[in-house]
Every structure is written in structure tokens, then in C-alpha cells.
Amino acid sequence: GRHRFKQWVSKTQKTV
């Protein structure tokens, strides 16, 4: 899933 990556990035950006 490509959208999965988008969600992961969103969660990572929120943490960083």
C-alpha cells in the first residue's frame, strides 16, 4: 500500500 506510507510519514512528522 502506498497510502500506508503516507500515514506512516504523517505519524512520523507528528512525532518529530
Protein Blocks (a to p, Z undefined) as FASTA:
>chain_A
ZZlmmmmmmmmmmmZZ
